[in-house]
Amino acid sequence: MGAKKKAAAATGGAVGAAKAARDNPYVQRIVEDDELRENIAAAYESARSAVTRLTNGKSPAKAVFDDKKLQKDIREAAYAFRDASVALREAPAKQKSGGGFFRKVLIVVLAAGLALALSESLRKKVLDALFGAEEEFEYTSTTTSTDAGATGGATTTSTPASA
């Protein structure tokens, strides 16, 4: 592989790794949670101090049992690691934005409005369900009209309808 191809592959790998890290809930949790970062830093410092005390030339067994500062560093590191692990276990539960529910409701309302606008039969069904079915009736006039031929005007005479 040429130098350019290797550089491009490395860059693509770095970009992919950065995207994966950005989308990783554990990494997001570490970036967002100040207390978690403090726990990780405290655990690191306590563990580093304990290792330094353990490797200062004394017998490791003697140092573990006799060195009170080493015991304190180990205890503090263990507590900080425990607190950090508890906080990290909560990370996979993704934080949901409050807009998810409202977005779904908005989509349903828009789809329903579009369906009502485009379908006359659906509109009738919805109106019938909301306001009751429309009464069907036939209109019959109770008046009769006759033409007045000579004058060109129309006169109306009303007679009651016989039942």
TINUFI-76258 format. One record per residue (C-alpha): residue number from 1; x, y, z. Coordinates in pm, 1 decimal. Layout:
// residues N
num=NUM	x=X	y=Y	z=Z
...
END
This chain:
// residues 163
num=1	x=0.0	y=0.0	z=0.0
num=2	x=131.1	y=344.2	z=-87.7
num=3	x=192.0	y=619.4	z=165.9
num=4	x=-110.1	y=817.9	z=49.8
num=5	x=-340.5	y=517.0	z=77.2
num=6	x=-210.3	y=439.1	z=425.6
num=7	x=-263.0	y=799.4	z=532.6
num=8	x=-615.1	y=799.7	z=386.7
num=9	x=-696.6	y=470.1	z=558.3
num=10	x=-560.5	y=599.5	z=888.2
num=11	x=-758.1	y=922.6	z=854.6
num=12	x=-1075.8	y=733.6	z=766.1
num=13	x=-1017.2	y=507.4	z=1061.7
num=14	x=-963.6	y=805.2	z=1289.2
num=15	x=-1278.9	y=974.0	z=1163.0
num=16	x=-1475.5	y=652.4	z=1207.9
num=17	x=-1334.6	y=608.3	z=1557.3
num=18	x=-1423.9	y=967.8	z=1644.7
num=19	x=-1780.9	y=918.2	z=1522.6
num=20	x=-1809.7	y=591.9	z=1716.4
num=21	x=-1675.9	y=761.7	z=2029.0
num=22	x=-1917.9	y=1051.3	z=1985.9
num=23	x=-2213.0	y=812.6	z=1957.4
num=24	x=-2098.9	y=591.4	z=2245.6
num=25	x=-2321.0	y=649.8	z=2551.6
num=26	x=-2030.1	y=581.2	z=2789.4
num=27	x=-1814.7	y=847.8	z=2627.2
num=28	x=-2107.8	y=1091.2	z=2625.8
num=29	x=-2162.1	y=1023.6	z=2994.3
num=30	x=-1795.2	y=1092.4	z=3076.7
num=31	x=-1802.8	y=1416.4	z=2877.3
num=32	x=-2127.8	y=1540.9	z=3033.3
num=33	x=-2092.7	y=1421.9	z=3395.7
num=34	x=-1851.8	y=1631.6	z=3605.6
num=35	x=-1884.6	y=1406.0	z=3909.6
num=36	x=-1800.2	y=1096.3	z=3703.4
num=37	x=-1487.9	y=1265.5	z=3566.7
num=38	x=-1386.3	y=1361.8	z=3921.4
num=39	x=-1435.4	y=1000.7	z=4036.9
num=40	x=-1222.9	y=869.4	z=3751.4
num=41	x=-949.1	y=1124.9	z=3820.9
num=42	x=-953.9	y=1047.5	z=4194.6
num=43	x=-939.3	y=674.6	z=4126.3
num=44	x=-644.3	y=725.7	z=3890.2
num=45	x=-454.6	y=946.5	z=4136.6
num=46	x=-516.7	y=709.5	z=4428.0
num=47	x=-414.4	y=405.6	z=4224.0
num=48	x=-101.4	y=582.2	z=4096.8
num=49	x=-5.9	y=681.5	z=4449.9
num=50	x=-65.2	y=325.5	z=4573.0
num=51	x=150.4	y=177.8	z=4297.2
num=52	x=427.1	y=427.6	z=4375.3
num=53	x=416.7	y=335.3	z=4744.9
num=54	x=404.1	y=-35.1	z=4659.8
num=55	x=713.6	y=-19.0	z=4440.1
num=56	x=932.8	y=194.0	z=4666.7
num=57	x=1176.8	y=-90.1	z=4738.8
num=58	x=1004.2	y=-255.3	z=5034.5
num=59	x=855.9	y=-600.1	z=5019.3
num=60	x=507.3	y=-574.0	z=4859.6
num=61	x=355.7	y=-804.6	z=5121.5
num=62	x=502.2	y=-597.6	z=5405.3
num=63	x=388.7	y=-271.4	z=5240.4
num=64	x=30.9	y=-397.6	z=5199.0
num=65	x=2.7	y=-498.6	z=5564.7
num=66	x=207.7	y=-224.5	z=5734.6
num=67	x=184.6	y=91.9	z=5521.3
num=68	x=-124.3	y=285.2	z=5635.3
num=69	x=-93.2	y=541.4	z=5352.8
num=70	x=-87.2	y=258.8	z=5094.9
num=71	x=-399.6	y=107.8	z=5251.2
num=72	x=-567.3	y=448.7	z=5242.9
num=73	x=-474.3	y=498.9	z=4874.6
num=74	x=-606.4	y=153.4	z=4784.7
num=75	x=-930.7	y=217.8	z=4975.9
num=76	x=-982.5	y=558.8	z=4809.7
num=77	x=-909.4	y=414.8	z=4465.0
num=78	x=-1157.1	y=132.5	z=4525.1
num=79	x=-1430.7	y=374.2	z=4635.8
num=80	x=-1369.5	y=607.5	z=4342.3
num=81	x=-1370.5	y=314.9	z=4094.0
num=82	x=-1694.7	y=189.3	z=4250.7
num=83	x=-1861.9	y=530.2	z=4220.8
num=84	x=-1743.2	y=566.9	z=3861.9
num=85	x=-1866.3	y=219.0	z=3766.9
num=86	x=-2208.0	y=285.0	z=3920.7
num=87	x=-2235.4	y=609.2	z=3722.5
num=88	x=-2121.1	y=438.4	z=3402.1
num=89	x=-2376.2	y=158.9	z=3439.0
num=90	x=-2645.9	y=421.6	z=3401.7
num=91	x=-2497.3	y=543.2	z=3068.9
num=92	x=-2653.5	y=288.5	z=2827.3
num=93	x=-3000.7	y=414.0	z=2911.7
num=94	x=-3011.6	y=680.2	z=2642.3
num=95	x=-3146.2	y=1014.6	z=2739.0
num=96	x=-3465.9	y=1072.1	z=2547.5
num=97	x=-3550.9	y=1414.6	z=2435.9
num=98	x=-3893.2	y=1545.1	z=2525.4
num=99	x=-3959.6	y=1616.5	z=2157.8
num=100	x=-4002.6	y=1250.2	z=2060.6
num=101	x=-4361.0	y=1225.8	z=2185.8
num=102	x=-4461.1	y=1564.2	z=2048.3
num=103	x=-4302.8	y=1485.4	z=1712.9
num=104	x=-4511.0	y=1168.5	z=1686.9
num=105	x=-4829.2	y=1353.2	z=1781.5
num=106	x=-4754.2	y=1624.6	z=1525.6
num=107	x=-4703.1	y=1364.4	z=1252.2
num=108	x=-5031.3	y=1191.4	z=1340.3
num=109	x=-5222.2	y=1521.2	z=1341.6
num=110	x=-5074.3	y=1626.2	z=1006.6
num=111	x=-5150.4	y=1286.3	z=852.4
num=112	x=-5509.0	y=1299.4	z=980.8
num=113	x=-5557.8	y=1653.7	z=847.8
num=114	x=-5419.7	y=1556.0	z=509.0
num=115	x=-5643.3	y=1249.5	z=494.2
num=116	x=-5949.7	y=1458.3	z=582.1
num=117	x=-5860.2	y=1719.2	z=322.2
num=118	x=-5817.1	y=1464.3	z=44.8
num=119	x=-6097.4	y=1217.6	z=115.0
num=120	x=-6458.6	y=1334.8	z=95.8
num=121	x=-6596.7	y=1004.1	z=224.0
num=122	x=-6367.4	y=1016.5	z=528.5
num=123	x=-6471.9	y=1376.4	z=590.3
num=124	x=-6840.1	y=1271.7	z=582.8
num=125	x=-6775.6	y=985.9	z=824.9
num=126	x=-6593.6	y=1212.1	z=1067.8
num=127	x=-6861.4	y=1481.5	z=1050.2
num=128	x=-7132.4	y=1219.0	z=1099.2
num=129	x=-6946.5	y=1078.4	z=1399.0
num=130	x=-6899.7	y=1423.0	z=1552.2
num=131	x=-7233.5	y=1587.5	z=1478.8
num=132	x=-7464.2	y=1299.6	z=1394.1
num=133	x=-7586.2	y=1184.5	z=1056.8
num=134	x=-7735.0	y=1444.5	z=829.5
num=135	x=-8106.3	y=1406.0	z=781.9
num=136	x=-8205.5	y=1330.1	z=426.1
num=137	x=-8519.6	y=1506.0	z=310.7
num=138	x=-8698.3	y=1601.1	z=-4.4
num=139	x=-8829.9	y=1947.0	z=-48.6
num=140	x=-9173.0	y=1987.9	z=-190.8
num=141	x=-9306.9	y=2331.1	z=-256.9
num=142	x=-9647.4	y=2420.2	z=-121.7
num=143	x=-9687.8	y=2698.0	z=-373.2
num=144	x=-9767.5	y=2676.7	z=-739.6
num=145	x=-9669.7	y=2920.6	z=-1004.0
num=146	x=-9865.7	y=3016.4	z=-1316.0
num=147	x=-9744.9	y=3215.8	z=-1606.3
num=148	x=-9920.6	y=3535.8	z=-1705.2
num=149	x=-9869.1	y=3512.7	z=-2078.0
num=150	x=-9976.1	y=3857.1	z=-2192.5
num=151	x=-9788.4	y=4071.3	z=-1949.2
num=152	x=-9469.8	y=3865.1	z=-1949.1
num=153	x=-9460.6	y=3865.2	z=-1572.7
num=154	x=-9516.1	y=3578.2	z=-1342.5
num=155	x=-9773.9	y=3575.3	z=-1070.9
num=156	x=-9772.3	y=3331.9	z=-788.7
num=157	x=-10074.1	y=3202.7	z=-617.9
num=158	x=-10044.3	y=3003.0	z=-307.2
num=159	x=-10292.6	y=2741.5	z=-215.6
num=160	x=-10268.7	y=2528.2	z=90.6
num=161	x=-10169.9	y=2172.4	z=19.0
num=162	x=-10443.0	y=1927.2	z=89.8
num=163	x=-10351.4	y=1642.9	z=315.7
END
